């Protein structure tokens, strides 16, 4: 009997000592595995395709370039025409400047890179040729909104006021 009491006390002490070192429950492990599976299903496909990334980068670049062209037009004032050109046939885009009725000349990108700049591989725009000219107020000369699609999805809108933003008009 004394021997059983000692064993019971020892077993209780051993259980109390091991309480802080217990592992994860089955439920916790299942939840973690499910979360890892969801993350893998969402993140991995995005990392495998460069095309979607290139489309987004081009859309952001075109919005930035359109806004830059509008600012140049407002800064230059009358006597100058600034034109944003998106040329899918040659897979390039850029800003052109013309003084009076002179010849169009490509300008430099804000980072110093010479226009025109090539599209990323596998990316196309529609309509095939988009030319938006801005006046000294920053409005488009055609006074109409233009939607530009990248690989078939509306990506860029240039409003009649000259404002460029993501999406369709």
N, C-alpha and C positions, 0 to 999 in steps of 0.2 A: 504494500500500500504506500509506504514511504517512497519507494522507488517510482511509482506512478505519479505521485505528486511532484517529485523533482523533474520528471520528464515533461509534465504539463507546464510547470513554471518555465522550464527551458524553452519549450515550444512557443509559449506566449512571448517571451523575451526575443526569440529569434524572429517571430512575425513582426513585432514592433520595430526591430532593427532594420528589417527589409522593407518597411512601408515606404520610406523615402526613395528607394531604389526600384520602384515598380516601373514597368514598361508602359507602352501605349496600349490602349484597348483596341479591340478589333474594329470598333466603330470609327475611332480616330484614324486608324490606318486606311480604312475604306474611303473615308472623306478625303484624305490627302491624295490617294491614288486617283480618285475621281477628279479632283482639282488639277492635278498634273495632266490628266487626259484631256480635259477641256482646254487648258493652256496649249498643249501640244496641237490640238485640232485647230486652234485659232491662229497661233503664232507661226508654226512651221510652214503652212502654205504661203504666208506672206513673205517669208524669208526666201522661198525658193524661186519666186518669179520676180525678175528685175523689171519686166514690162510695166507693171502697175506703178512701180516706183518712178520709172522714167516718165510715164504719163503725168504723174503728179508734179514732178520737178519741172517738166516743160510747161505745164499749166501755170505754175507759180512764176516761172521766168517770163512767160508771155504777159501775165498780168502786170508784173513789175516793169517790163519793157513798154507796155502800153501807157502806164502811168508816167514813166520817164519821158516818153514822146510827148505826152500832153504837157508836162512841165517845161520841156524845151520850147514848145510852141508858145506857151505863155511868156516865157522868159525872152525869147527872140522878138516877139511882138509882130507888128504888121510888116509886110515886105518879105516875110519868110513863110514857107509852108513846110510843115513837118509831117512825115508820113510813116506810119507803122506798116511794114510789109511782112506778111506771113505767106511764104511760097512753098507749098507742099510739093510741087513739081521738082523743085531743086532741094527740098528738105532743109530750108533755112529761114531765118527771120532776122529782122533788124529795123533800124530807124534810118530814114533817109531825110535829107534836108535840101530844100531848093530856095534860092533867093530870086525873087521876082519870077521871071519865066525861064530862068537858067536851067542847067542840067541837074538832075537828082544826084546827090552824093551821099554815100554811106557815112554814118557817124560812128563814133566809138561807144561801146557799152560802158556803163557806169564804172565797171572794174578795169577799164582800159583796153579790153579785148576789142579788136576791130569787128564791126558788123560787116557782112551778115554772119550769124552764128548758125552752125548746123544743128538740125534736130538730132536727138538720140536715135540710135538704130532701132528700127521696128515701130517707130511712132510716126503717125501721120495726122494731118489736120484737114478739116473740111469747113467751108469750101476750099477748093484747091489753091486759090489765090485770094488773099484778103489784103486790101490796101485801105487803110483808114487815115485820112488826112485831118489835121487839127488846125484850127485858126488861132489867132492871138488870144482869144478868150478860153481856149482849151476845149472848145466844142468841136464835134466832127463836122467837116464841110458838107457831107451828105445829109446831115441832120437826121440820121436814122440809127437805130440800135442794130448791132451785129452780134450774132452768136457764133462762136467758133467751137467746133467739136474736135476732140482728140481721140483717135481710134474709135470713132462712132459715138462717143458720149459727150454731151454738152459740157464744156470745161471753162469757157471764158465768154463773158458778155462785155461789150463796149457800148455803153449807153450813148444816146444822141448828145448828151452833155459832155461826153468824153470820159466819163467815169468807167473804169474797168474793174470787174469783180468776177469771182468764181461763179459758175453755174450758167444757166441760160437766161436770156432776156425775156 
